[in-house]
């Protein structure tokens, strides 16, 4: 298993005005490409060669930090591009997912507020997550490239709060970026697809 950079599922300017063409060019073509290149170099000659990306992420956690950091970020970004779409967000969610968000997280509005708060409250670089753990939905945050896979959960939505994800467009206004993400960018169909697999 070698890492490869996926194509974006939309044009570079498709997420404007919420995420600019310049941000996507830097974030996808430079940052994600670096995780792919470094990850492939670090994978060579290790026990993780030939394993799936998920196995590499889980197996290298706490054992091989450089490999974990790059593999984790590669995993996170493969999904991050798909967690967004033009004209995303909105208030109409796929049925089963909406029911679960109401049950476990107090409804869509509360979820949006709590998810954005997790991202805003992550000190330094990291991610905010919606995951399935033991059959329930939970919101969490992690530092750097860490993700819920290494904590026994299955991530179904994540937002990147590293500065390279928003600084070109929002400067230091991370909460504004997070509001734009939850209101206008989330691809709920992809979240539902991952939710269905997780349960």
C-alpha positions as CSV (number, residue, x, y, z in Angstrom):
1,X,0.0,0.0,0.0
2,X,1.6,3.3,-1.1
3,X,0.0,6.6,-0.5
4,X,-1.3,8.5,-3.5
5,X,-2.8,12.0,-3.6
6,X,-6.4,11.8,-4.6
7,X,-7.9,14.3,-7.1
8,X,-10.3,16.8,-5.5
9,X,-13.9,15.8,-6.1
10,X,-14.7,19.3,-7.4
11,X,-13.0,22.2,-9.1
12,X,-10.5,24.4,-7.1
13,X,-12.9,27.3,-7.2
14,X,-16.1,25.3,-6.4
15,X,-16.2,26.0,-2.6
16,X,-15.9,29.8,-2.9
17,X,-16.6,32.1,-1.2
18,X,-16.3,29.8,1.9
19,X,-13.0,28.3,0.9
20,X,-10.9,29.9,-1.8
21,X,-9.2,28.5,-4.9
22,X,-5.9,29.6,-3.4
23,X,-6.5,27.8,-0.1
24,X,-7.4,24.5,-1.9
25,X,-4.4,24.8,-4.2
26,X,-2.1,25.2,-1.2
27,X,-3.9,22.8,1.0
28,X,-4.3,19.9,-1.5
29,X,-1.4,20.4,-3.9
30,X,1.2,21.3,-1.3
31,X,0.2,20.2,2.2
32,X,-1.6,16.9,1.4
33,X,1.1,16.1,-1.2
34,X,3.8,16.5,1.4
35,X,2.0,14.0,3.7
36,X,1.9,11.6,0.8
37,X,5.5,12.0,-0.2
38,X,6.8,11.9,3.4
39,X,4.5,9.0,4.3
40,X,5.8,6.9,1.4
41,X,9.4,7.6,2.4
42,X,8.8,6.7,6.0
43,X,6.8,3.6,5.2
44,X,9.7,1.9,3.3
45,X,11.3,-0.9,5.2
46,X,8.9,-0.8,8.1
47,X,6.5,-3.6,9.4
48,X,3.6,-1.6,7.9
49,X,4.5,-2.0,4.3
50,X,1.7,-3.6,2.4
51,X,-0.9,-2.8,5.1
52,X,-4.0,-0.8,4.6
53,X,-4.0,2.9,5.5
54,X,-6.2,2.3,8.5
55,X,-3.9,-0.4,9.8
56,X,-0.9,1.8,9.3
57,X,-2.6,4.7,11.2
58,X,-3.7,2.4,14.1
59,X,-0.4,0.4,14.2
60,X,2.0,3.3,14.1
61,X,0.2,5.3,16.8
62,X,2.5,5.6,19.8
63,X,5.2,3.5,18.0
64,X,6.4,5.5,15.0
65,X,5.5,9.1,15.4
66,X,6.8,10.4,12.0
67,X,5.0,7.7,10.1
68,X,1.9,8.1,12.2
69,X,1.8,11.9,11.7
70,X,1.9,11.6,7.9
71,X,-0.3,8.5,7.6
72,X,-2.9,10.1,9.9
73,X,-2.9,13.3,8.0
74,X,-3.2,11.4,4.7
75,X,-6.2,9.5,6.1
76,X,-7.8,12.7,7.5
77,X,-7.4,14.6,4.2
78,X,-8.6,11.8,1.9
79,X,-11.9,12.2,3.8
80,X,-11.7,16.0,4.3
81,X,-12.0,16.7,0.6
82,X,-15.1,14.5,0.5
83,X,-16.6,15.9,3.6
84,X,-17.1,19.2,1.7
85,X,-19.1,20.0,-1.4
86,X,-20.4,23.0,-3.3
87,X,-23.8,24.1,-1.8
88,X,-23.2,21.9,1.2
89,X,-24.4,22.2,4.8
90,X,-28.1,23.0,4.9
91,X,-30.7,21.7,7.3
92,X,-31.9,18.6,5.4
93,X,-30.0,15.5,6.5
94,X,-30.4,11.9,5.3
95,X,-33.1,10.3,7.6
96,X,-31.2,7.8,9.7
97,X,-28.4,10.2,10.4
98,X,-30.7,13.1,11.4
99,X,-32.6,10.7,13.8
100,X,-29.2,9.7,15.4
101,X,-28.0,13.3,15.7
102,X,-31.3,14.2,17.4
103,X,-31.0,11.2,19.8
104,X,-27.4,11.4,20.7
105,X,-26.5,15.1,20.3
106,X,-29.6,17.0,20.9
107,X,-30.5,18.0,17.3
108,X,-28.8,19.6,14.3
109,X,-28.4,23.1,15.7
110,X,-26.9,21.9,19.0
111,X,-24.6,19.5,17.0
112,X,-23.4,22.5,14.8
113,X,-22.7,24.7,17.8
114,X,-20.9,21.9,19.7
115,X,-18.9,20.7,16.7
116,X,-17.8,24.3,15.9
117,X,-16.9,24.8,19.6
118,X,-14.7,21.7,19.6
119,X,-12.8,23.1,16.6
120,X,-12.5,26.5,18.0
121,X,-11.4,25.1,21.4
122,X,-8.6,22.9,19.9
123,X,-5.4,24.7,21.0
124,X,-2.9,24.9,18.1
125,X,-3.3,22.5,15.2
126,X,-5.7,19.7,15.0
127,X,-9.2,18.5,14.1
128,X,-12.8,18.4,15.4
129,X,-14.7,15.2,14.8
130,X,-18.1,13.5,14.7
131,X,-17.5,9.8,15.3
132,X,-19.4,6.6,16.0
133,X,-18.2,4.9,19.2
134,X,-20.0,1.9,20.8
135,X,-23.0,2.6,18.6
136,X,-23.3,6.2,19.7
137,X,-22.4,9.5,18.0
138,X,-19.8,11.7,19.8
139,X,-18.0,14.9,19.2
140,X,-14.3,15.2,20.0
141,X,-11.2,17.0,19.0
142,X,-7.6,15.9,18.5
143,X,-4.2,17.5,18.2
144,X,-2.2,17.5,15.0
145,X,-2.8,14.5,12.8
146,X,-4.4,12.3,15.4
147,X,-7.9,11.0,14.7
148,X,-10.6,8.9,16.4
149,X,-9.5,5.7,14.8
150,X,-6.7,5.4,17.5
151,X,-9.3,5.9,20.3
152,X,-11.6,3.0,19.2
153,X,-14.0,5.2,17.3
154,X,-14.9,5.6,13.6
155,X,-14.8,9.1,12.3
156,X,-17.7,10.1,10.0
157,X,-17.0,13.8,9.8
158,X,-14.0,15.9,10.5
159,X,-12.9,19.5,10.1
160,X,-9.3,20.6,9.7
161,X,-8.3,23.4,12.1
162,X,-4.7,23.7,11.1
163,X,-4.0,27.3,10.0
164,X,-3.3,26.2,6.5
165,X,-7.0,25.2,6.2
166,X,-8.3,28.7,6.8
167,X,-5.7,31.4,7.2
168,X,-5.6,32.6,3.6
169,X,-9.4,33.2,3.8
170,X,-10.1,34.0,7.4
171,X,-6.8,35.0,8.9
172,X,-7.1,34.4,12.7
173,X,-11.0,34.1,12.6
174,X,-11.2,30.3,13.2
175,X,-14.8,30.5,14.5
176,X,-15.9,32.2,11.3
177,X,-14.3,29.4,9.2
178,X,-16.0,26.8,11.3
179,X,-19.4,28.4,11.0
180,X,-18.9,28.6,7.2
181,X,-18.0,24.9,7.2
182,X,-21.0,23.6,9.2
183,X,-23.5,26.0,7.4
184,X,-22.3,25.8,3.8
185,X,-19.7,23.1,3.1
186,X,-20.6,19.8,4.8
187,X,-21.4,17.0,2.4
188,X,-24.0,15.2,4.5
189,X,-24.5,12.4,1.9
190,X,-20.8,11.4,2.5
191,X,-21.3,11.6,6.2
192,X,-24.3,9.3,5.9
193,X,-22.4,6.9,3.8
194,X,-19.7,6.6,6.4
195,X,-22.3,6.4,9.2
196,X,-24.0,3.5,7.5
197,X,-20.7,1.6,7.2
198,X,-19.8,2.3,10.8
199,X,-23.0,0.9,12.2
